[in-house]
Amino acid sequence: MHAPRPHLFGLAAGLFLAAALCFASLVVAGAWTRISDSRVIEVTGSSRRNVQSDLVIWRASFSAEADTLLVAQERLTADRAKVETWLDAKGVKQRHVKPVRIRELTTMVKGGEEDGASRRIGYRLTQDLEVQSDQVTRIPQLASEATELLGQGVAFLSENFSFIYTKAGEAKVEMMAEATRDARARAEQIATQGGRTIKELRSAHMGVIQINPLYSGAASWDGNNDASSAEKTITATVNASFSLR
């Protein structure tokens, strides 16, 4: 029995490589043929912009407790005066104190005929506070300084922040134009490879605007509108079709 000749293996490998290259060429040629034969090309353009929120909304609350409703109201009124004075000293002007919320404080009775029943032992009165400011950096710092109110005996609770970019509407219009230009640039690049040129824009459909924390690429069908981060990334997309010449 004769061993296979090395040059036969080389010949076979060469034929296989040639066949693969030929197939790849046919696939690419087919793609360019479709572009060449088509009258329309559809592409998606995008635009991204990093922005800084220009409005912060700070939500907080303060409360007072007492055995009777009258005493609880007196304490809450005194605490509100302290909160107002403190905010004035911090230069916070745009604020809104909401109506008082009243909650009965109860305890379970143990033993005796009323075992298991609830008995009122007092009242807790709470007022919600909302601060709106363009001092996006200062206000969150202010929340950490609210311990000064605790030192004055005020049960003050800092709850959450919402960071808003109020110029988002204007940015969306500008970014849609940018995304359309990006779509045209993509279409021209593809058309050139197929030996064609772009004639005109036939249609453009705006995608959903995504407003996310900085550098995030998260997406949802109805669009994200992040309020948790002061710095944001806005993404706009446009699906466009162009006629070819």
Helices and strands as residue ranges (DSSP letters): H 6-37, E 40-52, E 55-66, H 69-89, E 95-97, E 101-108, E 118-133, H 138-145, H 147-151, E 155-164, H 168-193, E 198-206, E 210-213, E 231-244
